[in-house]
Amino acid sequence: MNQTFLVLGLAVMAIAGSTAYEGYRTNRWGEINPEELKEFTAKLDKIPHSFGDWTSEDSVKTQEERDEVLKAAGLSGFIKRMYTNSKTNQKVSAFIACGKKKDVIIHSPDQCYAASGFTEYDRNRSTFGEFDPAEFWGASFVQDANGKKNSLNIYWSWASEKGNWKAPDVPRMFYNHGALYKIYAISEPDPATEKGEPAAATFLKEFVPVANQALFNMKHNPDSKPKG
């Protein structure tokens, strides 16, 4: 299996910071004090390594690697895991991060992957989850490098402390929030394991309710049928 998507997201997290809106750069709209940010960040640890048929391994192994990502992207915390479905063998790289909104909003796949030589195709909005629909951007990204084609399916979204996952055209809706979460779910196309949708989309249908329970204390019924 091509491992490009396991590391590329971390390598390009700091790209495109100069495209941020000036309001985000100065933190003009919305503030969060250090203790609130600490509590906001600590909730990431509640996201389980395993749920349903999915199990995971951490993709960032050492504290030194973690510190490099935190510094490069200006984050207060993150988790990056490779989730594998024990029944289908589908694999999804999940990156969930948080920090001050001025740092979290600016690094999105359409900026970072384009800067790394990928071309974006077929962007659309999708919704996942069993509560208020979680809105995600989704697109395919293709890179031709030395005659070898790398293809990825990527979904991404942001949420405030209220748990309203959104995929806005512009970040204006987040101006009054001091901190944000964001999720990237990344998979490689694999006709052998995918049945009509990317593995990342299949994963998010189950993962979003679990993440909502961990981050926002939304009650999750594992026997309910997810929307999306």
N, C-alpha and C positions, 0 to 999 in steps of 0.2 A: 504494500500500500504506500502511495506517495505521501511523505511526511511533511510536505511543504507547509500545509496549513496549520501544523502544530506549532511552528515557531515564527512564521511570518508576521502574525498579528503582533507579537511582542516586539519584533525588530522595528516595526514601523509606527509604534504608538505615538511617538513624538513628532511625526510628520504633520505638516499642515497647520501648526499652531498659529501661523501668521494670518490665517484666514478667519480667525475668530472675530466676532463682533466686539467692538471696543467696550461695550458695556460689560461683556463677560471678562475681558482682559483686566478691567479695573474693579470688577465685582460691584459695580454701581447698583445693580438691582438685587436685593436680597442678601442677607448675611446669615452665617451660622457660627455659633461660638464653638470653641475647641471641644468642650464636653459633649455638646450635641453631636458634633462630627464624630467623636470617638464612639458614642453609642450607635450612631448610624452605621459606622464601619464594622463594629463588633457583630452586627446581625449577619454579616456574610458567613461567619463561622457556623451559623445554624443551618445553612443549606446542606442537605445530606449528600454524602458521597454515593449512596445507593438509594433507589426507590423503584418500585415496580420491577421490571426486568432489566433496569439499567444499573450498572456499577461503574466506578470511575477510579482513575489514578490521577494524582496531581502532575501537571505538566511542568511546573516550576519546582525544582527539587531542593534548591539551597536558598538560604537567607540572602546570600550575596546576589543571586539572580532576582529575588523578590525586590531587594533594595534598588537594583538597577531599573526595574520596571516602574516602581513607585516614583523614583526620581525623574525618569525620562518623561513619564506621562503626567506627572503632577497629581497622582492619586493618593488617597488616604488608605486605600486597601483594595484587594482584588482576590479572586480565586480563578484559577485556570486549570481545567480538568479535561481529560479525555474520557467521555462516557461511552460505554459499550453495551449494547443490548444482548443479553445472554441467549435470546431465542433467535434473533435475526442476524446477529453479528454486525449490525450497523454501528458506526462509530461517529461520534459528534464531539468536536472540540468546543467547550463552553467557556466563555470568558465573562465573568460578572465582576464589575468594578464599581467603586464609589469614590466620591470626593466632592470638593467644591464645584459648583455647577460650571464655573468659568473654565475649569480644566476638563470636566467630564464630557461636556457637550461637543467639544471641537474635534475630537479624534473619532471619526466614523469611517467605516469601510470604503464608502464611495470616494473619500479623500485619500486614505492611507494606501489602499490597494491600487488605486489609479497611479499614485506616485511611485509604486513599486512595479509598474509595467503591466498591470492587469487592465483589461477592458471590461466594462460593466454592460450586462445585457438584461433585458426583461424585468426591470424593477417594478414591483407592485407592493401594495399593502395587504397584509394578512392579519387575521385575528386568531388568538389562541386563549384558552382558559375557560373556566366554568363560572366565573363571576363576571364583573364588568370586563368586556372583551379587551384583551391585551393586544395592542396594535403594534405591529412590527413592519419595518421595511424588509423586503426580501429581493434578492437579485442573484444572478449568476455572474461570476468573474472568471475571465479566461486570460491566460498569459502564454505567449509563445516565446520560449527561451531556448536558444541554441537548437532549434528544430524540435523541441519537446513541448507539448501542450500541457499546461496545468489548469485544471478546471475546479472551481469551488462554488458551492451554494452557501450564501451567507444571509442570515437574518439578524436584524439589530433593532434595539429600542431603548428608550430612556424612561425613568420613573422618578417621581418625587417621593417624599416621605408618605404621601397619601396612597401610593400604590397604583397610580393611574399610568400604566405603561402606554406611551404614545410614540408615534413616528411622525413628527411634524415636518412640514416643508421648510419651515424656519424655526429657530429655537425660541421665538418670542414668548411662547406659552410658558416657558420656564423662568422668565425674568424674575419673578417674585419668590423663587425658592433658593435657599442657600446651598443645598447639596442635592446631588442626584445619584441614582444608580443607572447602570447601563448593562445590557446583555448583548453579547455576540454569540450566535450559534452557527458553527461552520462544519460543513461536511463535503466530502468529495462525491461526485456522481458515481453511482454503482448500480447498474441495472440488475445485478444479481440479488441485491437486498432491498431495493426500493420498489415500492408498488404504487406508482402513480404520483408520488411526491418525494421531494428530497428528504434524506434522513434527518436533516436539521429541523424540518417542519414536523415530522413525526415525533421527534424528541420534544419539541416545544409544547406540543399538545399535552404532554404529561408533565413537563418540567415547570411550566408557568404556574400551575396551581401549587406545586410544592414550594417554589420560590416565594410565592405570595404568602404562604403560611409562615415561612421562615422570616421574611423581611417585614411583613405588614400584619402578621398575626391574623390573616384571613383563614378561617376554618376550611379545611380541605377534606373532602370525602373521597378516598381512593377508589371507591366502587362507582362513583358517578361517571357519567360519560362526558368527556371534555368537548367543548365547542371548538370549531375551527375547521 
